[in-house]
Amino acid sequence: MTRATRPIKALLVDADGVVQYPRHGWLREMARLGGPGFFVRATMVERRTLTGEADLRPLIEDLLAERGLDLTFADVLEVWCRIDPDERMLTLVDQVRATGVLTALATNQQSYRGGWMQRNLPYDRHFDAQFQSWQVGLAKPDPAYFTHIVDVLGVEPDEAVFVDDMRENVRGARLAGLHAVHFSMLSTYGELRWELRQLGVPGL
């Protein structure tokens, strides 16, 4: 990994799989509610809503009706929103932010779950900006999503570092000219800190 040639001015961090995780047992509860394969179908229809061009509620209601389930959209959303922030990652973000680097949450979300996150999770205390795909109108891994973010933050692409748990999103960021780190489920926080330091991210 090559150190950035210019000072890093922005750290972009994904939500799911990086700064937040589902609570234990949530997927089992989703399967109990909707039956086998329900959540897979739900995530497939969700993809159509990530840029804000479609409304998730009627799509999920159609899926519930198709399966003959006596459930409401609210029942499904409640389980979908069983997520908790990772305090260790937020501490890392705070350490970088304390040096003057801009911090941003860069996440693909539909309006219902994303709105819930904005109302209920403390991200406004840790991030200078939040870029949820449904509000941006673009979604990862589209390089245009990352170009939009650096334009709004007022930094050059090579002055920003992005962290995500999905390789295709990391590739999208790199195509847009950003530095990017893949933080997989097998990665450790020590490894992430080392990789960020190698790129010149201060505070770590």
PAVEXGU-290951 format. One line per 3 residues: number of its first residue (from 0); for each residue x negated, z negated, y negated of C-alpha. Coordinates in pm, 1 decimal, padded with zeros to 6 digits. Each point is the difference from the previous one (the first is absolute). Example, Ala and Ser with C-alpha at 12.3 -4.5 7.8 and 13.67 -1.06 7.14 Angstrom:
// PAVEXGU-290951
0	-01230.0 -00780.0 00450.0; -00137.0 00066.0 -00344.0 .
END
This chain:
// PAVEXGU-290951
0	00000.0 00000.0 00000.0; -00144.3 00110.5 -00334.2; 00006.2 -00225.2 -00303.3 .
3	00204.5 00137.4 -00287.6; -00211.7 00166.2 -00267.2; 00223.0 -00135.1 -00277.7 .
6	00132.3 -00354.8 -00044.9; 00318.2 -00074.6 00192.5; 00285.9 -00059.5 -00242.2 .
9	00301.6 -00017.3 00233.0; 00082.8 -00137.3 00344.1; 00309.9 00143.9 00168.8 .
12	00137.4 -00183.9 00302.8; 00270.5 00091.9 00249.5; 00278.2 -00246.7 00079.2 .
15	00105.9 00009.2 00367.6; -00293.9 -00066.1 00227.8; -00229.9 -00102.6 -00284.3 .
18	00154.4 -00255.8 -00237.2; 00318.9 -00072.1 00192.3; 00108.5 -00025.5 00361.2 .
21	00333.2 -00032.6 00182.0; 00095.3 -00342.7 00125.9; -00038.5 -00074.2 00368.1 .
24	00294.6 00120.7 00204.5; 00150.0 00233.6 -00259.7; -00031.7 00311.4 00216.7 .
27	00159.6 -00178.2 00293.5; 00289.3 -00098.3 -00226.1; 00034.3 00358.5 -00121.5 .
30	00019.5 00116.6 00362.8; 00257.6 -00267.8 00074.4; 00214.8 00118.3 -00288.3 .
33	-00025.0 00373.8 00051.7; -00103.6 00046.5 00359.6; -00294.3 00193.5 00148.3 .
36	-00152.7 00255.9 -00230.8; 00210.0 -00104.6 -00298.9; -00287.8 -00087.0 -00228.0 .
39	-00184.4 00321.1 00086.0; 00306.6 00197.6 -00108.5; 00035.3 -00214.9 -00310.3 .
42	-00357.9 00065.8 -00108.5; 00049.7 00372.2 00059.6; 00292.9 00013.7 -00241.3 .
45	-00183.6 -00230.5 -00239.5; -00268.5 00264.8 -00049.3; 00255.2 00211.9 -00184.9 .
48	00048.3 -00277.9 -00255.1; -00359.2 -00094.1 -00083.6; -00020.7 00225.9 -00305.4 .
51	00336.4 -00115.4 -00131.9; 00172.4 00331.1 00070.7; 00242.0 -00145.5 00255.6 .
54	00186.7 -00329.7 00031.6; -00079.6 -00203.2 00311.1; 00332.0 -00185.8 00021.8 .
57	00225.4 00289.4 00111.6; -00267.2 00124.5 00239.2; -00021.2 -00336.7 00175.0 .
60	00379.2 -00038.4 -00006.4; 00030.3 00338.0 00173.6; -00251.8 -00114.9 00259.5 .
63	00195.1 -00320.9 00060.4; 00324.3 00193.9 00037.1; -00163.9 00249.1 00235.6 .
66	-00100.5 -00288.6 00224.0; 00334.8 -00176.4 -00030.8; -00163.0 -00312.9 -00138.0 .
69	00202.2 -00265.3 -00179.3; -00271.0 -00059.1 -00258.2; -00040.5 00050.0 -00371.5 .
72	-00286.6 00151.8 -00193.4; -00065.4 -00348.5 -00138.8; -00051.1 -00132.8 00353.6 .
75	-00269.9 00257.4 00063.8; -00163.9 -00041.9 -00339.4; -00024.1 -00377.1 00040.4 .
78	-00213.4 00040.7 00311.6; -00199.8 00284.2 -00156.5; -00091.6 -00232.0 -00286.4 .
81	-00138.3 -00279.5 00215.2; -00349.2 00035.7 -00141.7; -00255.5 -00240.5 -00141.8 .
84	-00300.2 00061.0 -00226.4; -00348.8 -00052.6 00138.5; -00154.0 -00266.6 -00222.0 .
87	-00353.9 00088.1 00109.1; 00041.4 00355.5 -00122.2; 00161.4 -00111.8 -00323.5 .
90	-00296.7 -00231.0 -00058.6; -00230.6 00299.3 00042.2; 00209.1 00195.9 -00250.3 .
93	-00012.0 -00291.2 -00246.1; -00378.8 -00022.9 00026.6; -00037.4 00368.1 -00082.4 .
96	00256.7 -00018.5 -00280.4; -00182.3 -00295.5 -00158.9; -00295.0 00233.3 -00072.6 .
99	00218.9 00225.5 -00213.6; 00072.0 00261.6 00267.1; 00358.6 00127.4 -00003.4 .
102	00194.0 -00079.1 00316.6; 00299.0 00195.3 00126.1; 00234.2 -00015.3 00297.8 .
105	00030.3 00351.9 00141.5; 00274.9 00012.8 00261.7; 00254.4 00227.8 00163.1 .
108	00338.7 -00171.5 -00024.4; 00365.2 00092.3 -00020.3; 00202.6 -00147.9 -00283.1 .
111	00171.0 -00281.7 00192.0; -00302.7 -00156.9 00165.9; -00222.1 00085.2 -00294.5 .
114	00244.0 -00154.8 -00242.7; 00018.2 -00310.8 00216.5; -00378.9 -00025.7 -00009.1 .
117	-00005.0 00023.3 -00377.6; 00263.3 -00272.2 -00035.3; -00126.7 -00240.0 00263.8 .
120	-00374.2 00037.5 00051.4; -00261.6 -00119.5 -00252.2; -00182.9 00327.2 -00045.7 .
123	00040.5 00008.0 -00376.6; -00231.5 -00302.7 -00010.1; -00277.6 00185.3 00181.9 .
126	00032.5 00366.6 -00096.5; -00013.9 00164.8 -00339.8; 00235.0 00271.7 00124.3 .
129	00214.1 00087.9 00300.5; 00050.1 00356.8 00115.9; 00283.6 00016.4 00250.6 .
132	00055.1 00351.7 00126.8; 00375.8 00003.4 -00062.7; -00065.3 -00069.2 -00369.2 .
135	-00296.4 00235.2 -00032.0; 00181.2 00289.5 00167.5; -00303.7 00066.8 00216.9 .
138	-00113.8 -00158.0 00324.9; -00322.8 -00048.0 00191.9; -00189.2 00186.3 00135.8 .
141	00071.7 00260.2 -00269.6; -00312.5 00013.4 -00221.6; 00231.6 00042.7 -00299.3 .
144	00119.0 -00357.1 00053.2; -00352.3 -00130.3 -00056.9; -00061.9 00234.9 -00291.6 .
147	00312.4 -00139.7 -00165.3; -00125.4 -00356.0 00039.5; -00345.0 00054.8 -00148.8 .
150	00154.3 00197.8 -00285.6; 00234.3 -00288.8 -00082.6; -00280.2 -00255.8 00029.7 .
153	-00222.9 00211.0 -00222.5; -00295.3 00020.6 00238.0; -00181.2 00286.5 00164.6 .
156	00062.2 00050.1 00374.1; -00357.9 -00094.2 00089.5; 00039.1 -00324.0 -00195.1 .
159	00270.6 -00118.5 00240.9; -00008.4 -00139.0 00354.1; 00301.7 00007.5 00232.9 .
162	00057.8 -00213.8 00311.3; 00254.7 00095.0 00268.2; 00060.1 -00062.5 00369.5 .
165	00092.7 00363.5 00071.6; -00273.2 00262.0 00029.6; 00217.0 00282.0 -00133.1 .
168	00056.3 -00194.3 -00322.0; -00371.8 -00063.7 -00033.0; -00058.8 00374.5 00039.1 .
171	00261.2 00074.3 -00266.2; -00173.0 -00231.5 -00244.9; -00337.7 00155.9 00067.5 .
174	00143.4 00348.2 -00052.6; 00112.3 -00121.0 -00342.0; -00356.9 -00107.3 -00075.3 .
177	00035.1 -00374.5 00052.0; -00223.7 -00218.8 00210.8; 00200.5 -00135.1 00293.3 .
180	-00037.7 -00256.9 00276.4; 00188.4 -00006.9 00329.0; 00108.7 -00358.5 00076.9 .
183	00134.3 00016.4 00353.8; 00160.6 -00272.7 00207.9; -00341.7 -00042.9 00164.6 .
186	-00184.4 -00043.3 -00330.2; -00108.9 -00340.7 -00126.4; 00010.1 -00127.8 -00356.5 .
189	-00376.3 -00037.6 00010.3; -00036.7 00367.3 00087.8; 00234.9 00100.2 -00280.8 .
192	-00188.3 -00208.1 -00253.7; -00326.7 00159.5 00115.6; 00140.6 00352.5 -00030.9 .
195	00137.8 -00069.5 -00345.9; -00331.3 -00148.2 -00111.8; -00179.0 00311.0 00131.4 .
198	00222.1 00208.8 -00226.1; -00084.7 -00216.0 -00298.1; 00325.2 -00195.5 -00029.9 .
201	-00089.3 -00314.2 -00201.0; 00105.7 -00357.7 00066.5; -00066.0 -00001.9 00374.7 .
END
